[in-house]
């Protein structure tokens, strides 16, 4: 392996994307600056329309960040004290954070070992646990973890049978496909994040909610601007200040224009990783009919070997990351909330074994080879 091949890589290379789009982004920002419409300017509505068209949802309501997106949906559905919301334990804290922040009770659900996503059988158990605790199960929030859509074919009938509001946390999964349906048009509502490192990210914070429900969209539009009515000084409900800045919308319009191309590039990188690495480590699986946007490419290795692999990769100029080292039900702020069973063993095992490799659309052949060679070199030296 040459010295050049061992130059440190970027885990997510936002600079390369910016080089591709810089002229268009500069022009888009300049138009906003010239217009002076910095809050809810015309670019916001244009971006919302573009996003809705991209995924096939009737409505897109943008907001300040992905966490607010979840909170706005919970507020719109009046979910609060005495209510239970079923959430996966193996995900980032934001999904459960807003549930607890509303005074509702997150009930933590285990994951499927092959996909990292919510286990439908554990979801059923979580609903029973909530009932036994005297809570009213109101909603379920599957997370499209690492960019892969959750198992909606199994989750949707559970939600329908038990009158659970189904909304999808696609902070990592927007742009994915589930058996011919685009993420964003699944469930009663879908939320996403435009945090810079997401597959579709801005240069600050941003988020959105998608829905086909006209009434829900109207309430969300009110809630994101302090609960305004027809007159902005007649607030008809208690809301938030959660608007997407016009400059961020202008940037995202340009990024949306290359998003489909970037998803295809991510899948080419993932396919090369799969082909080269599957004989040596446990690579992520994409069920038939699904398309991941590969927010992360996450391996599983034995718990006692993970740190050694991470150290070896670092020595070869290859960054890695652990998403997530502790399931939510084991964390200080959440360990007193109910779980779907005495233990959530799959999530606990995954937390000890997962390791994510560099993944972005601008990972060229040489960089991919550097990652692959480093993993194989470690595997063969064990």
C-alpha positions in Angstrom: 0.0 0.0 0.0 1.5 3.3 -1.0 2.0 6.4 1.2 -0.5 8.3 -0.9 -3.1 5.6 -0.4 -2.8 6.0 3.3 -3.6 9.8 3.4 -6.3 10.4 6.0 -9.8 10.1 4.6 -12.9 12.1 5.5 -15.7 10.2 7.3 -18.2 12.4 5.5 -16.8 14.8 2.8 -19.0 17.8 2.7 -16.3 19.9 1.1 -16.3 17.8 -2.1 -20.0 18.3 -2.5 -19.6 22.0 -1.9 -17.0 22.2 -4.6 -19.5 20.6 -7.0 -22.3 23.1 -6.1 -20.4 26.2 -4.9 -21.3 28.5 -7.8 -25.0 27.5 -7.6 -25.1 27.8 -3.9 -23.4 31.2 -3.9 -25.9 32.5 -6.4 -28.8 31.1 -4.4 -27.6 32.8 -1.2 -27.1 36.0 -3.1 -30.7 36.0 -4.3 -31.9 35.7 -0.8 -29.6 38.5 0.4 -30.9 40.7 -2.4 -34.5 40.0 -1.7 -34.2 40.5 2.1 -36.9 37.8 2.7 -34.9 36.0 5.3 -37.7 34.2 7.1 -40.3 32.2 5.2 -39.2 33.7 1.9 -40.3 32.3 -1.5 -37.5 29.7 -1.5 -39.0 28.0 1.6 -42.3 27.3 -0.3 -40.4 26.3 -3.4 -38.2 23.8 -1.4 -41.3 22.4 0.3 -43.0 21.8 -3.0 -39.8 20.2 -4.4 -39.5 17.8 -1.5 -43.1 16.8 -1.6 -42.9 16.1 -5.3 -39.6 14.1 -4.7 -41.2 11.7 -2.3 -44.9 11.8 -3.4 -46.3 13.3 -0.2 -49.2 15.8 -0.5 -47.7 18.2 2.0 -44.3 19.2 3.3 -44.0 21.6 6.2 -40.4 22.7 6.9 -39.2 23.7 10.3 -36.1 24.6 12.3 -34.6 21.1 12.9 -35.4 17.4 12.9 -36.1 17.3 16.6 -38.7 20.0 16.3 -40.2 18.1 13.4 -41.0 15.2 15.8 -42.2 17.6 18.5 -44.5 19.4 16.1 -46.3 16.1 15.2 -46.7 15.1 18.8 -48.1 18.6 19.6 -50.5 18.4 16.6 -51.8 15.0 17.9 -52.1 16.3 21.5 -49.9 13.5 22.8 -48.9 14.1 26.4 -49.2 12.8 30.0 -50.7 9.3 30.3 -49.9 8.5 26.7 -47.3 6.0 25.6 -45.2 6.3 22.4 -43.3 3.2 21.1 -39.8 4.0 20.0 -36.7 2.0 19.2 -34.0 1.9 21.8 -31.2 1.7 19.3 -31.2 5.2 17.8 -30.2 8.8 18.6 -31.8 10.3 21.7 -33.9 12.9 19.8 -36.6 10.4 19.0 -37.4 9.7 22.7 -36.4 13.1 23.9 -39.4 14.9 22.5 -41.8 12.2 23.7 -40.5 12.7 27.3 -40.5 16.4 26.8 -44.2 16.4 26.0 -44.8 14.6 29.3 -45.7 11.3 27.5 -43.9 8.0 28.2 -41.4 6.5 25.7 -41.6 2.7 25.7 -38.4 1.3 24.3 -38.5 -1.5 21.7 -35.8 -3.9 20.5 -34.3 -4.1 17.0 -34.0 -6.7 14.2 -30.5 -8.1 14.1 -30.2 -8.0 10.3 -31.3 -4.4 9.6 -30.8 -2.5 12.9 -34.5 -1.3 12.7 -37.5 -1.7 14.9 -38.5 -5.3 15.7 -42.3 -5.7 15.0 -42.6 -8.5 17.6 -41.0 -6.3 20.2 -43.4 -3.5 19.2 -46.3 -5.7 20.0 -44.8 -6.5 23.4 -44.1 -2.9 24.1 -47.7 -2.1 23.5 -48.7 -4.7 26.0 -46.2 -3.4 28.5 -47.7 0.1 28.1 -51.2 -1.1 28.7 -50.1 -3.1 31.8 -48.5 0.1 33.2 -51.8 2.0 32.8 -50.7 4.0 29.8 -52.6 4.6 26.6 -50.5 3.6 23.6 -51.0 6.5 21.1 -48.2 6.4 18.6 -45.3 4.4 17.2 -42.2 6.0 15.7 -40.1 3.6 13.6 -36.6 5.1 12.7 -35.1 4.4 9.3 -31.8 3.8 10.9 -28.6 4.3 8.9 -30.7 5.2 5.8 -32.7 1.9 5.5 -36.5 2.1 5.7 -38.0 0.2 8.7 -40.1 -3.0 8.2 -43.3 -1.1 7.4 -45.1 -4.1 5.9 -45.0 -5.6 9.4 -45.4 -2.4 11.4 -48.3 -0.9 9.5 -50.9 -3.6 10.3 -49.9 -3.5 14.0 -50.4 0.2 14.1 -53.8 0.0 12.3 -55.0 -2.9 14.4 -54.2 -1.0 17.6 -55.2 2.5 16.5 -51.6 3.8 16.8 -50.6 6.9 15.0 -47.7 5.9 12.8 -45.1 8.4 12.0 -41.7 7.7 10.6 -38.5 9.2 11.8 -36.6 9.5 8.5 -33.8 11.8 9.8 -31.4 9.4 8.3 -33.6 7.7 5.7 -35.2 10.4 3.5 -34.7 9.5 -0.1 -35.0 5.7 0.5 -37.6 3.4 -1.0 -39.7 0.7 0.6 -41.2 -1.7 -2.0 -42.1 1.0 -4.5 -43.0 3.6 -1.9 -40.8 6.6 -1.2 -39.8 7.4 2.4 -41.9 10.5 3.2 -45.1 9.1 1.8 -45.4 6.2 4.4 -47.4 6.3 7.6 -49.6 9.2 8.8 -46.6 11.5 8.9 -42.9 11.4 8.3 -40.2 13.6 9.8 -36.7 14.3 8.6 -33.6 16.4 9.4 -31.3 18.5 7.3 -28.4 18.5 9.7 -25.3 19.0 7.6 -24.1 15.3 7.9 -27.5 13.9 6.8 -27.8 12.5 3.2 -29.7 15.7 2.3 -28.2 18.3 4.6 -28.1 22.1 4.8 -25.4 24.4 6.2 -27.0 24.8 9.6 -30.1 23.2 11.1 -33.3 22.3 9.4 -36.1 19.8 9.3 -39.5 18.9 7.8 -42.7 17.0 8.2 -44.4 15.1 5.4 -48.1 14.1 5.4 -51.1 13.4 3.2 -53.4 14.7 5.9 -54.7 18.2 4.9 -55.9 19.0 8.4 -52.6 17.9 10.0 -50.6 20.0 7.6 -52.7 23.1 8.5 -52.1 22.5 12.2 -48.3 22.0 11.6 -48.1 25.2 9.7 -49.7 27.0 12.6 -47.6 25.3 15.3 -44.3 26.2 13.6 -45.1 29.9 13.9 -46.2 30.2 17.5 -49.6 28.6 16.9 -50.8 31.5 14.7 -54.3 31.7 13.3 -55.4 33.6 10.2 -54.0 36.7 11.9 -50.5 36.2 13.1 -51.3 38.1 16.3 -54.3 35.8 17.0 -52.5 32.7 18.3 -55.1 29.9 18.2 -52.9 27.3 19.9 -49.7 27.1 21.8 -46.9 26.6 19.3 -43.2 26.9 18.7 -40.9 29.3 16.9 -39.6 26.7 14.4 -39.1 28.0 10.9 -36.6 27.0 8.3 -34.4 30.0 7.3 -34.8 31.1 3.7 -31.0 30.9 3.1 -31.1 27.2 4.2 -34.0 26.5 1.9 -32.1 28.1 -1.0 -29.1 25.9 -0.3 -31.3 22.8 0.0 -33.0 23.5 -3.4 -29.6 23.2 -5.0 -28.7 20.1 -3.1 -32.0 18.5 -3.9 -31.2 18.9 -7.6 -28.3 16.4 -7.2 -29.8 14.2 -4.5 -30.9 11.4 -6.7 -27.5 11.2 -8.3 -25.9 11.2 -4.8 -28.2 8.4 -3.6 -27.1 6.3 -6.6 -23.4 7.0 -5.8 -23.9 6.0 -2.2 -25.4 2.7 -3.3 -22.5 2.0 -5.6 -20.0 2.6 -2.7 -22.1 0.3 -0.5 -22.2 -2.4 -3.2 -18.4 -2.4 -3.5 -18.0 -2.6 0.3 -20.5 -5.5 0.4 -18.7 -7.5 -2.3 -15.3 -7.0 -0.8 -15.9 -7.2 2.9 -18.7 -9.7 3.4 -16.3 -12.7 3.5 -14.5 -11.0 6.5 -17.1 -9.2 8.6 -20.8 -8.9 9.0 -22.0 -6.3 6.5 -25.4 -4.5 6.6 -28.3 -6.2 4.8 -30.9 -4.5 2.6 -34.0 -6.6 2.2 -35.4 -7.2 -1.3 -37.4 -4.3 -2.6 -35.8 -1.7 -0.3 -33.4 1.1 -1.2 -31.2 2.6 1.5 -29.7 6.1 1.3 -26.7 4.8 3.4 -26.5 7.6 5.9 -24.0 5.2 7.5 -22.4 2.0 6.4 -22.3 -0.1 9.6 -20.4 -3.3 10.2 -20.8 -5.7 13.0 -17.7 -7.3 14.6 -17.4 -9.1 17.9 -17.4 -6.8 20.9 -13.9 -7.8 22.0 -12.5 -7.0 18.5 -14.2 -3.7 17.7 -11.7 -1.4 19.4 -8.9 -3.2 17.6 -10.5 -2.8 14.2 -11.1 0.9 14.9 -7.5 1.4 16.0 -6.2 -0.4 12.9 -8.4 1.6 10.6 -7.1 4.8 12.2 -3.5 3.7 11.7 -4.3 3.4 8.0 -5.9 6.8 7.7 -9.4 5.5 7.8 -11.8 7.1 10.3 -14.7 5.1 11.8 -17.5 5.8 14.3 -19.8 4.0 16.7 -23.5 4.7 16.2 -24.6 4.0 18.9 -22.5 2.9 21.9 -25.5 2.8 24.4 -29.1 2.0 23.7 -31.5 4.6 25.0 -33.0 2.4 27.7 -29.5 2.1 29.4 -28.8 5.9 29.4 -29.2 7.9 32.6 -32.0 10.1 31.4 -34.1 7.2 30.0 -33.4 4.1 32.1 -36.5 4.6 34.3 -38.9 4.3 31.3 -40.6 1.0 30.3 -39.1 -1.5 27.9 -40.6 -4.2 25.8 -39.5 -7.0 28.0 -37.0 -7.3 30.9 -34.1 -6.8 28.4 -33.6 -5.7 24.8 -30.9 -8.1 23.9 -30.5 -7.4 20.2 -30.0 -3.7 20.7 -27.6 -4.3 23.6 -25.5 -6.7 21.5 -25.5 -4.3 18.5 -24.3 -1.4 20.7 -21.2 -3.4 21.5 -20.5 -4.6 18.0 -21.3 -1.8 15.5 -18.7 0.2 13.6 -19.4 2.6 10.8 -17.1 3.2 7.9 -16.6 6.3 5.7 -19.7 6.8 3.5 -20.6 9.6 1.2 -21.3 10.1 -2.5 -17.8 11.5 -3.3 -15.8 8.5 -2.0 -13.7 7.8 -5.1 -12.2 4.5 -6.1 -8.9 5.0 -4.4 -10.6 6.0 -1.2 -12.9 3.0 -1.3 -9.9 0.7 -1.9 -8.1 2.3 1.1 -11.0 1.5 3.3 -11.5 -2.0 2.0 -7.7 -2.9 2.2 -7.6 -1.7 5.8 -10.5 -3.8 6.9 -9.2 -6.9 5.1 -5.7 -6.4 6.4 -7.1 -6.4 9.9 -9.3 -9.4 9.3 -6.4 -11.5 7.9 -4.1 -10.6 10.7 -6.4 -11.8 13.5 
